[in-house]
Amino acid sequence: MNRFYLADKTLRLLAAQVNLNGTFRHICSFKNTNLPLIFVLEVERASSGTLFTIVIGDEKHSLTVCDPDQDTRWVLADFIESIANGRIDTAEPPTPRVIAESVDCGQLLDPNQQAQLRQLVRKGGSLKLDVGLDEAIDLAVHRALSGEGITAILSTGDNCPRTQCFTTYGDDQHSFNRLVQSLDHLAMSLAHTALAA
């Protein structure tokens, strides 16, 4: 069972760092504990591929990614999590990663929920959505009176709440798309946490 997973902030950093040369230090925590995991990522890019070296304590692990079509940050994230969870020497395959791009509006929301969301964008208000995960997502939308646009707050979780807040300007379709995108990201972070548990 996975105890360690990379937080969303670390995943965002990795997405940028896989395209750079250099040495990067990361501090992450184990799930439900205060134990930090400190690792150093060394990136060496070349025309034939990219060499990643992960240094944790006195251990050093290397990974070379040669396929430019692969989403390198996810390959690297799986590799780091495998090291941290002790699977690197057992050849146990990593838990399949749920990627935010794989969830679209049709999969996340049923037609009734999509209609409720469109109404929320048009009129404003609040809504509780059950997207099939352990916890429902609470939404509050404020409709801008002076023009087109919304301010939205999305929240989920009691013990370890996750919240997103944004303001977007544009027509109702643009606001709806932005709200669905935020729902996708929040749902993916919940799914990732559930997989890591």
Phi and psi in degrees as a GROMACS rama.xvg file:
@    title "Ramachandran Plot"
@    xaxis  label "Phi"
@    yaxis  label "Psi"
@TYPE xy
-70.459  131.238  ASN-2
-107.282  -26.6741  ARG-3
-111.977  137.984  PHE-4
-144.474  154.361  TYR-5
-82.2651  130.613  LEU-6
-69.7452  160.674  ALA-7
-56.4951  -39.6221  ASP-8
-61.6071  -42.9556  LYS-9
-66.0869  -39.7899  THR-10
-62.3515  -38.7859  LEU-11
-65.2665  -39.8838  ARG-12
-64.352  -42.6055  LEU-13
-61.2866  -37.8245  LEU-14
-57.7966  -35.9957  ALA-15
-81.9519  -39.5076  ALA-16
-71.8011  -24.3755  GLN-17
-66.398  -16.1286  VAL-18
-100.895  8.29267  ASN-19
-120.386  163.082  LEU-20
-101.053  141.107  ASN-21
148.678  -174.134  GLY-22
-119.47  130.138  THR-23
-129.38  135.459  PHE-24
-105.205  134.255  ARG-25
-127.171  143.018  HIS-26
-123.69  119.948  ILE-27
-128.331  166.087  CYS-28
-118.691  153.27  SER-29
-76.5888  150.96  PHE-30
-61.1053  132.609  LYS-31
61.0811  21.7216  ASN-32
-137.928  172.645  THR-33
-104.564  13.8661  ASN-34
-75.0283  121.942  LEU-35
-85.9829  147.991  PRO-36
-115.833  118.806  LEU-37
-105.915  125.484  ILE-38
-139.064  154.962  PHE-39
-113.311  132.312  VAL-40
-108.807  121.965  LEU-41
-109.343  127.008  GLU-42
-116.847  124.979  VAL-43
-125.488  107.268  GLU-44
-91.8263  140.204  ARG-45
-142.175  170.495  ALA-46
-67.6786  -27.7626  SER-47
-87.3339  -12.2476  SER-48
161.34  -178.15  GLY-49
-121.211  129.895  THR-50
-99.9263  123.175  LEU-51
-110.379  129.979  PHE-52
-118.874  125.64  THR-53
-107.538  123.17  ILE-54
-114.183  116.617  VAL-55
-124.48  110.309  ILE-56
62.5114  -124.999  GLY-57
-98.6003  8.45271  ASP-58
-93.4977  143.748  GLU-59
-134.322  125.898  LYS-60
-125.78  141.052  HIS-61
-122.796  148.615  SER-62
-142.56  130.788  LEU-63
-112.47  127.777  THR-64
-112.591  116.713  VAL-65
-105.156  -20.4345  CYS-66
-86.2197  108.641  ASP-67
-68.6026  -15.5439  PRO-68
-79.8442  -17.7522  ASP-69
-72.243  149.385  GLN-70
-81.9424  93.7997  ASP-71
-58.0692  -37.0377  THR-72
-62.7579  -35.2533  ARG-73
-73.8018  -36.6315  TRP-74
-62.3458  -44.8816  VAL-75
-65.5809  -42.4478  LEU-76
-61.5695  -43.6594  ALA-77
-61.7963  -40.1552  ASP-78
-63.4437  -45.8308  PHE-79
-64.0482  -45.0574  ILE-80
-63.4369  -36.4858  GLU-81
-64.2042  -40.871  SER-82
-62.8134  -50.2052  ILE-83
-63.5823  -32.7553  ALA-84
-93.2409  7.16226  ASN-85
74.604  21.2914  GLY-86
-96.1791  -8.06464  ARG-87
-64.0378  -32.7215  ILE-88
-91.4157  -13.466  ASP-89
-94.1781  -9.23841  THR-90
63.3696  17.7552  ALA-91
-68.2072  129.994  GLU-92
-66.326  146.267  PRO-93
-68.1547  156.177  PRO-94
-61.0481  133.459  THR-95
-57.2303  130.075  PRO-96
-85.5602  133.82  ARG-97
-87.8777  118.674  VAL-98
-102.681  136.225  ILE-99
-57.5498  -33.1113  ALA-100
-66.733  -18.3969  GLU-101
-81.8749  -10.3989  SER-102
-102.368  121.818  VAL-103
-112.51  176.125  ASP-104
-58.5121  -36.6944  CYS-105
-66.5325  -32.2252  GLY-106
-81.3138  -37.6889  GLN-107
-77.7853  -43.241  LEU-108
-118.041  138.252  LEU-109
-80.914  168.282  ASP-110
-57.1465  -36.9887  PRO-111
-65.0917  -42.3088  ASN-112
-66.4711  -37.0283  GLN-113
-62.6611  -41.8247  GLN-114
-64.3101  -41.3709  ALA-115
-62.6514  -39.5169  GLN-116
-67.0002  -41.1599  LEU-117
-63.179  -39.9613  ARG-118
-63.1425  -40.7936  GLN-119
-62.437  -39.1863  LEU-120
-67.2669  -39.4974  VAL-121
-71.5386  -40.6108  ARG-122
-109.797  -22.687  LYS-123
85.6625  172.146  GLY-124
128.233  -157.822  GLY-125
-135.65  159.699  SER-126
-158.932  144.235  LEU-127
-111.376  122.383  LYS-128
-111.674  132.314  LEU-129
-102.137  110.165  ASP-130
-103.472  17.8994  VAL-131
89.1274  7.87519  GLY-132
-101.348  -178.446  LEU-133
-62.4546  -32.4398  ASP-134
-123.942  144.138  GLU-135
-77.2867  161.208  ALA-136
-109.653  126.256  ILE-137
-93.7489  133.056  ASP-138
-122.573  140.643  LEU-139
-132.292  129.069  ALA-140
-125.688  127.709  VAL-141
-107.047  124.388  HIS-142
-86.2507  127.593  ARG-143
-70.3593  128.195  ALA-144
-80.6503  -28.9138  LEU-145
-83.6088  -7.36846  SER-146
178.465  -167.977  GLY-147
-80.0621  137.188  GLU-148
142.036  165.909  GLY-149
-140.097  158.823  ILE-150
-116.831  128.209  THR-151
-125.636  144.088  ALA-152
-125.026  125.476  ILE-153
-117.566  134.406  LEU-154
-145.726  146.109  SER-155
-152.467  151.808  THR-156
93.7989  143.64  GLY-157
-105.69  -51.9507  ASP-158
-72.4469  -41.8355  ASN-159
-131.322  77.2577  CYS-160
-67.1084  147.511  PRO-161
-122.305  131.669  ARG-162
-134.584  140.901  THR-163
-127.926  142.609  GLN-164
-140.043  135.799  CYS-165
-155.143  159.177  PHE-166
-123.345  133.5  THR-167
-132.155  147.722  THR-168
-117.106  138.406  TYR-169
149.947  -175.45  GLY-170
-74.0732  177.554  ASP-171
-60.9684  -37.4422  ASP-172
-65.543  -42.5243  GLN-173
-62.1422  -44.3249  HIS-174
-63.6987  -40.9748  SER-175
-61.9046  -46.6023  PHE-176
-61.1142  -41.2133  ASN-177
-66.732  -38.1346  ARG-178
-67.1521  -41.5166  LEU-179
-64.016  -40.1742  VAL-180
-60.8252  -43.4102  GLN-181
-65.6468  -39.1511  SER-182
-61.1754  -42.8627  LEU-183
-57.6827  -48.331  ASP-184
-63.6697  -42.0244  HIS-185
-66.548  -42.007  LEU-186
-64.7818  -38.0587  ALA-187
-67.4444  -36.378  MET-188
-67.0712  -35.9977  SER-189
-67.8924  -43.1385  LEU-190
-64.5719  -39.739  ALA-191
-63.7716  -41.1815  HIS-192
-64.5338  -39.974  THR-193
-65.9662  -38.8318  ALA-194
-66.5872  -35.4144  LEU-195
-75.2875  -18.8309  ALA-196
